[in-house]
């Protein structure tokens, strides 16, 4: 006689969320390091006082799409992971977390701002990637177009680094997991163990 536990919707949700939580925690640290690496590469290629921007375009264009795509992916995962730490189901608690400068609430806000800032510079990233092929930037306009892009990348690196520091103060905090633990699955009261007996 084989005895096995029947999985409920809550069990599957808990397993999936547990896996996402591990990926999210990894993404926070990887994103902080990657954003710092990215801005260091950009500043080294741009030269002192941003005097060698044509060199930046020439050297960075093969990295533009992969670098920005990875940055967006990590920012999206980290933003969702950070919002899991804010109790959005109870608006008053979430608002209180923001007003009292709760580290989890601040981290989610910083990640969201970093994501918006990164997306705001997508056209410049596209121009950087295509520059080698079709020279989309008029001659001499590199400084005017690239300086805001470089500054935004620097701000994003600072925001994600600060958000990672906030998340790392309480890595175990997760309201989504708490909500999943207390939810009732239809037909299966909370806390019951359901066994399916196979003959």
N, C-alpha and C positions, 0 to 999 in steps of 0.2 A: 504494500500500500504506500503510495507516494503522496506526501503532504507538501503543498506549496502555497505560498501566500499570493492572493490575487491582488494585483496592483490597481489602485484607484487613480482617478484623475489627479488628486493631490499628490500621490506618490511620484507620479511621472513629472508633475510640475516641480516638485522639490528636487528631483534628480537633475532635471534640465537647469533649474535655477542654480543649483550647487555647482554644476559645470560652468555656467556663465559667470558665476561669482569668482571662480578660480581664474578664468580667462580675464575677467575685469581687473582683478588685483594685479595680474601680470601686466596688463595693458597700461595701468597707471604708471608703474615704474618704467616700463619700456618707452612709453610716450614721453615722459620727462627727459630721459636720456637721449632719445631720438631727436626731440625738438632742440635740445642744446647742441647736439652734433650738427644738425642741419644749419643752425644759425652760425656756428663756428665756421663751417664750410663756406657759407655765403659771404661772411665777412672776410675770410682769408682770400677768397677769389676776387672780392670787390676791391681789395687793397686799402691802403691807408687813406682815410678821408674819402672813401668811395671813388678813388681816382682811376681805377681800372675796371669800370663797369662793362666795357666790351669784352674783357677777359672773362668776367663772370658769365656773360651770355654765352660765350663760346664754349666754356668748360662745363657750365651747369646745365645746358640744354638737354643733354641725354638723361640727366637725373630729374628733370623738372616734373614730368608726369609720374614716374614711380615714387618719387619723394613726396609729392603732394597727395597722391592717392593713399599711400601708407599713412600719412599724417591725418587725412580725413577719416580713414578707417579706425585708427587708434583713438582719435578724438570722439568719434561716434560711440565706440564701445565704452570708453571711459566716461562719457557724459551719461549714458544710460546706467552704467554701474554706479556712478555717483548719485544719480537721482533715486536709485534703489535704497540709498541710505537716508533719504528724506521721506518723512511720513506724509506723502501726498494724498493719501486716503483721508486724512484729517487736515483740512485746510488751515485750521487754527493752529495746530501743532507745527505745520510746515512754516507758516508765517512767523510764529514765535521763534522757530529755529533761525530764520533769516534775520529777525530783529535782534536776537540775542547773540548773533555772530557765532552760531554753532558751526564747528569745523566741517561737518558733513554738508550743511546747507551752503556754506561758503564755497566748498569744493565744487558742488554741482553748479553753482552760479558761475564760478570761474571757468569751468569746462565749457559751459554753454556759451559764454562770451568768446572764449577762444575759438570755438567751432564757427560762430558767426563771423568773427574777424577773418578766419582762414577762408571761408567761403566768399567773403567780400573781395578777395584778391585772386579769384579763380581766373579772371580774364588776363591778368598780368602773368599768371603761371602758364596759361596757354600761349601767350605771346613769347614767353621765354623758351618754351619747348619748340615752337615753330620758327623761332628766329633764324636758326641755321639754314632752314629750308627755303623760307619765303621772305625773310627780312621784314617782318610785320611792323617793326619799329622804325620810324623815320630817323635818318642819320642825325646824331646829336641829341636825340630826345631820351636817351637811355637814363640819364640822371633824373629827369622829371618823372619818368614812368617807374623806374626801379627803386628809387629812394623810399616811397611809401610802402612798397612791397617788402623791402628789407626791414623797415621799422615795424610793420605789422608782424612779420615773422619773429622779430625780437620780442615784441609784446606777447605773442602767443607762447613763445618759449618761457617767458617769465610767468605767465598765467598758469600754464600746465605744471611748471615746477612748484609754484606755490600751492596749487590744488593738490598735487601729489603729497606735499608735506602735510596738508590738512587731512587728507584721507589716511595717511599712515599713522596719525595720532590715534585713530579708532578703527582699525581695519576690520574688526569683528561686527561692527554695527551694520544691520541690514533689516529694514522694516518690511521689505517684500517677503523675506523668509519668515518673519514673525507672522505676517498676514496669512501666508500659505499654511503655516502650522495650525492656526486657529480656525481656518475655514472648514465648513462642513460640506461634504460631498453628498449629493442627492442619493438617498438610499443607503448611505453608509454614515451612521452617526459618528461624531468626532471621537477619536480614541479607540474605536472598536477594531479589533484584529479580525480580519475575514480570511478564513482558510477554506481552500477548495480541496476536497478529498477526492482523489482519483483512484479508482480501483484497478 
